[in-house]
Amino acid sequence: MKKKWAAIEIIILIFEVLAPVASILVTCVYPQGKALSEDIKLAIIGAGIAIPIILVQFSVTVGQNKSENDLEELATNMTDMTIKLSHISPILEKVFLSGNDRVKRFVYRRMGEVNKTIQSALSNNNSGNLRPSEYYEELLYLADMIIKDKDEQKRNFTGEVWAMTSFAEEEWIADEGYEKLWTEKLRHIVDRGIKTRRLCIIPDNVYRIITGETFSEPAANTEKSFHGFVKLLEIYYGTPTSKKTAEHYLIRTSDNPELNQIKGFFAIKLTNGDLHILHGETVNENGALTAKVLFDPIEIQSVRGRFELYTGYNYAMGQVIPFIAKQNGFIEYLRKRNVRIESS
């Protein structure tokens, strides 16, 4: 790499060249200089020679200081990098020092998979569809993050959960494992007084059941989306444990095709305004729920903007259900299940 001359170095070089030449010209060329005594001439020439020596020493000192500063900056950067890699390097160090080729081959293959995942995430600005265990781990991570925010901010806490649930038949599963654990976590969030706003998108089959002239409950092994919707109402509107911190809004799948394509999401807003979201909740080819983490703040804000369109008074659950169900028996059906949904 070519050396780049600093301004101070150029000035020093000019003086190193000009000082001896100037002393000779003054003493040997100019008439006034010729008239000077020999001692004074020698002093001027000596000064002309001494100045470059002094400037060289000054230049060396400046260079040494710059080198020391560069080394300090390099050491700082190395320390920062070491800290960032500290959670990885001990494991890799053990692998490299194990001397076991089988272990090394195993790790190299796994590292290759991890590198591909990371590269894909960086390229697409999202995590890609997570495996079921990863999906629920991420859900719990976001839940713990909002709970921690409330604990730390106390009275200054202004965070919230904002989510969307699709009740499409093909997207609804009854999971007694992960899903049961997650339902308990949601209850804990609401019990902690953390504001939760959820947009519910109901498909046409559920809408027809609710709005029919005469309500008839579907068999337990049919219309899973309907029973999933009723279960949500029982969790949040069942008396005497009605959840006052949870707000629900209702639209049909045809009201916003873009939101319907997302299927569902779970997101949080922290007190500092940071938004985090698990986006595109859907059932994968193995019948398990999955979603992806969005990294792009502009994309996240776009999702939130569409969500906010349907969180007004006219879409509130307490307004929509009593209106569309009218007197067909669905409201009475909910009351028998200790669910109270009333317009405000």
Secondary structure, DSSP 8 states (H G I E B T S, - for coil): ------HHHHHHHHHHHHHHHHHHHHHHTSHHHHTS-HHHHHHHHHHHHHHHHHHHHHHHHHHHHHHHHHHHHHHHHHHHHHHHHTTTHHHHHHHHHH--HHHHHHHHHHHHHHHHHHHHHHHHTB--S--HHHHHHHHHHHHHHHHHHHHHHGGG---EEEEEEE--GGG----SSHHHHHHHHHHHHHHTT--EEEEEEE-HHHHHHHHSSS-----TTS-HHHHHHHHHHHHHHBTTS--TTEEEEEEETTT-HHHHHH--EEEEE-TT--EEEEEEEEE-TTS-EEEEEB--HHHHHHHHHHHHTT-SGGGBHHHHHHHHHTTSSHHHHHHHTTB-----
